[in-house]
């Protein structure tokens, strides 16, 4: 495992921390700042994860989940966090721990070092979040932001989303012949339904204004005085 870390670091110029700028052979040639070293300090895990996520997206998009996890671990150093890091590395090497995605690993990091406060706050926000008068596009973006780091996944995440959207859309999707089965499908189909409904409402308003306008013109014409007709005697 240590050899794998050294190989990845060699390909990326080494973990120097402090925002050094490097170029990766695994990604594009665009220069990006590496994340600062994470020492396990509570409250900093969110920023560390965000920095790693951005770098991986640009530089290691084609890497395996294991390669990405190992790369992130190379920036986890100092203090008591080294013990957690060594345990994770041993479990990975022994095949006792597998991550389906790098996001799953980031989630475990946040749970380990986030102190629980951030997750509890997001859970509370999701509990009270409702679409209301927002467009579905706006609601989905807000929901995604809050859901990230809440600890909710798959079925539980879908249930929270269903609870928050307006009842009409929820019923249409739930009672559909082929209801959505993933959170991504719920996002896409809910936005499509909401968009169609709003376009229909706008068209109705346009036609209503047109009818009102035509009625006013007709009324004005009817109220015009009739021309005088002079008769010869």
Secondary structure, DSSP 8 states (H G I E B T S, - for coil): -HHHHHHHHHHHT----TT-EE--SSS-S--EE----B---TT-HHHHHHHHHHHHHHH-TTS-HHHHHHHHHTTB-STTHHHHHHHHHHHHHTTS---SSHHHHHHHHHHHHSTTHHHHHHHHHHHH---TTS-HHHHHHHHHHHHTTSS--HHHHHHHHHHHS-HHHHHHHHTSTT---SHHHHHHHHHHHHHHHHHHHHHHHHHHHHHHHHHHHHHHHHHS---------
